[in-house]
């Protein structure tokens, strides 16, 4: 089992920055990838960033503005979000996928960007 807890969301003006955190606990060595997703009301959940031991990957809509990283000593994955736009407004979720393909989700953290 893996437990995920997001934090760091909030209200920010357009052009501002936020850093989201995902605290990971449980069977950490079993994790193959950690992803950040977001979901705005009425929209499907969208994957915005991926982190594995080998690579990172970003959705086109956030490329150059968002950065996913991790601090192994703190067992935390971060999503640094810069130059935020109103279209980034959504609930952001942390997702972990094990080598067995089992998936785990956090409860999410709300990000609201005002124009």
N, C-alpha and C positions, 0 to 999 in steps of 0.2 A: 504494500500500500504506500501511496505517496500523498502527502498533504500539501496544499498550496494556499498561501494567504497573500492577497494583494493589498497594497497600500500606496498612498501618494497621490491619489486623484484629487480633483478640486476644480475650482472656477478660476479661469485665467483669461486675460484679454488676448485678442488676436495678436500674433507675433511673439507671444510669451513662451515660456518653457515650463515643463513639469518633468519630474523623474518618478516613474512608477517602480515599485519594488515588489518582488514575488519571493516570499520566504518559502523555501522548500524543505520538507522534512520527510522522514520515512526512508524507504529503500532507494536512496539517492544513486548508488552505483547501478541500479537497474534502469536508469533513465537514459534514453537515447537522444531525445530532443526536448527542448523547452520552447514553447511558442507564446507569443502574445497575440490575442485575438481582440476584436472589438465588435460591438453590436449597437447600432443606433436604432431607435424605435421604428418599427416597420421595415427594418432591413435585415438581411441575413447576416449571420456572424461571419466576419471577414478576418482572415489571418493577416497580420501586419508585419510580424517579424519572427524569425526562426533562429535558434541557436543550437548547434551541435558541437561536438569536439573538433569538427573539421571545418565547418563553414558557418557563416551567417547569411541570411536571406531576408529581403524586404519586399513588401508590396510596392508596386510602382508609385502609389499615391503618397507613400511616406519616405521613399528613397531620398537620401541626402538630408533628411530632417530628423529622422528617428535613428537611434542606435541601441541595439540590444547587447548586453554584456553580462558578465557574472563575476561574483566574488566567492570563490570556493570556500574561503575561510569563514564567510558569513552565511554560506549556503543560501545565497540570494541571487536572483536574476533581476536585472534592471532593464527598464526601457526609458532611455533619455529622449524626450520629445522636445524639439526646438522649432521655432517659427510656426507655432500652432495656428491652425486655421479653424474657423467655425465648423467646417466639414469634418474635423477631427472629433467633434463632440460625439461621445458614445460611452458605453460601459466597456471597460477593458478587462479582459480575462487572461489569466495565466493558465497554460495548458502544458502538461507533461506527458510524454509518450514513452512507455517502457519498451525494451527490446522485444518483449512479448506482444507488443502492439496494444496493450492495455493503456487507456487514457484516463487522466485525472484532470479535474478542473477546480479552480478557485471560485470564490463567490463573486469576484469582480470588484472593480472600483470605478466610480463615475468620473469622467472628465468632461467638463463643459467649457467651451471656448466662446467667449462673447466677441461680437464684432465691434 
